[in-house]
Amino acid sequence: MAHVKTIGASGQITLGKEYAGRHVLVDEIEKGVWTVKLGDFIPDNERWLHTPEAQASLKRAFAWSKKHAPRETDLDELAKKLKL
């Protein structure tokens, strides 16, 4: 359903309170023609986490963590291993 909206002096339009706080993708198809899509988006600096390589690595790490309980690190032993 189409709605007529007025762009305010600050260059903004409102979509309605039911969309408050949500993310939208605004695509300018041509000058003055936009599509607005509601959705969740991945920040650029987190996009690498969604690559197949990162997903596989995370899966291995989670599997490892299920088999190995956390334990306190012996800093002296670690320093010897690192030759500090």
N, C-alpha and C positions, 0 to 999 in steps of 0.2 A: 504494500500500500504506500503510495507516495504522499509525502507531507511537504508543505511549503515552510521553509525556515528562513529567518533573516540573519545574515552574518552581522554580528555586532561591530562596534567601532574598534575593538581589539582584535578582530579577525576570527572570532570564535562563534561556533554554533552549539546548541545544546541538543542532545539526543534523548534526554529524559532521565529522571532520577533512577530508574531501574538499571541504568548502565553506569551509574556513578562508580568510579574506582576501577572499572574494567579497562582492558587494553583493546584498542582497535587498530586495524591496519587500514590506512587510507591510501588508496592508489589513484593517482591522477592519470586517467586514461588518455585524455587530451585536455587542452586548456579549458577549464571550467566544468569538466566532467570527472566525477570521482566515484569510486566504489568504496564503501566502508564495510569492513568485515570484523566482527567480534571474535576474539580468540585470545589464547595465551601464546606468548612469544618468547623465544630464547634470546637472552642478551648476547651480543657478539662475543664477549669475553668468556662465555660459558658454552659456546657452540661446540668447542672441541670435545666436550664431555659426551656428545651425542654421535660421535663418529664410531664406526664399527670397531676400530682398534681400541679406543678408550672404553667402550662398552665391554669388550672382551677382557680387558685388563681389570676393570672394576669387578666383573663377575668372578675372576680368579682371586682378586683380593678379598671379596666377601666370603668366598668359599674357604680361603685360608684362615680368615678371622674366626670362622665358625669352629675350626679344628684347633685353634691355638688361643688359649685364654690369655688375657692381658697379664703382664707381670712387670714388676719393678725392674728398671734398668740398673745394672751394676756399672756405674760410671768409671770406676777404676779399670774394670775388665774391658770396657769399650775403648778407653783411652789407650790401653795396651794394643788392642786390635788395630786401632788407627795410628799407632806409633806416635802419640802426642807426648 
